Amino acid sequence: MGNPARRFSKGRTARRRAQTFKASAPSIIECPNCHDMMLSHRVCKNCGHYDGKEIIAKVDVN
């Protein structure tokens, strides 16, 4: 079994590891039902629909 000739420096390891911790913006899409912006793969907060089905019923308080 092969062994590394020399160990990687801490800086090289940290630079490689830093790529996995990058912050990314959430993917926002348009709701096909109410056309409001929503997070993808989540229930729409405005109308309560997901995947063409009503998941959360809208309740009027008035």
RATA-V285047 format. One record per pair of residues at least 4 apart in sequence whose ideal C-beta (glycine too) atoms are under 7 Angstrom apart, sorted by the first residue. I is the first residue (numbers start at 1). J is the second residue. If there is no record, write none. Layout:
i->[I | I]
j->[J | J]
//
This chain:
i->[8 | 8 | 10 | 11 | 12 | 13 | 14 | 26 | 27 | 28 | 28 | 28 | 29 | 29 | 30 | 30 | 31 | 31 | 31 | 31 | 31 | 31 | 31 | 33 | 33 | 33 | 34 | 34 | 34 | 36 | 36 | 38 | 38 | 38 | 43 | 43 | 43 | 43 | 44 | 44 | 44 | 48 | 48 | 48 | 48 | 48 | 49 | 49 | 49 | 50]
j->[12 | 13 | 14 | 15 | 16 | 17 | 18 | 39 | 40 | 37 | 38 | 39 | 38 | 40 | 35 | 37 | 35 | 36 | 38 | 44 | 46 | 47 | 49 | 44 | 47 | 49 | 44 | 46 | 47 | 44 | 46 | 42 | 44 | 45 | 48 | 50 | 55 | 56 | 48 | 49 | 50 | 54 | 55 | 56 | 57 | 58 | 53 | 54 | 55 | 55]
//
